[in-house]
């Protein structure tokens, strides 16, 4: 089950800042993300990276922390990217096949005219 920022907010969960910044993970504003912990709701105790400017302002950055969850999210994204690439290549292949058919038909018509 995917969890998004919106689902997090509608679950009635809240969070508070937990410690310092994370050097390698950046929010959508380019600032170091902070680690927060869910305080209530079905995800109580789970940790996530969030925008350091929340709650005053928020860029919408949200990422769960938790080995397997992160790996699953990363793998789902990689799968989505691969499926998108495959679909684009299939469309390009079909376009090229259609072009070859048009060129062959044009060639046949020119040969008939000779």
Secondary structure by P-SEA (a helix, b strand, c coil): ccccaaaaaaccbbbbbccccccccccccccbbbbbbbcccccccbbbbccccccccccbbbbbbcaaaaaaaaaaaaaaaaaaaaaaaaaaaaaaaaaaaaaaaaaaaaaaac
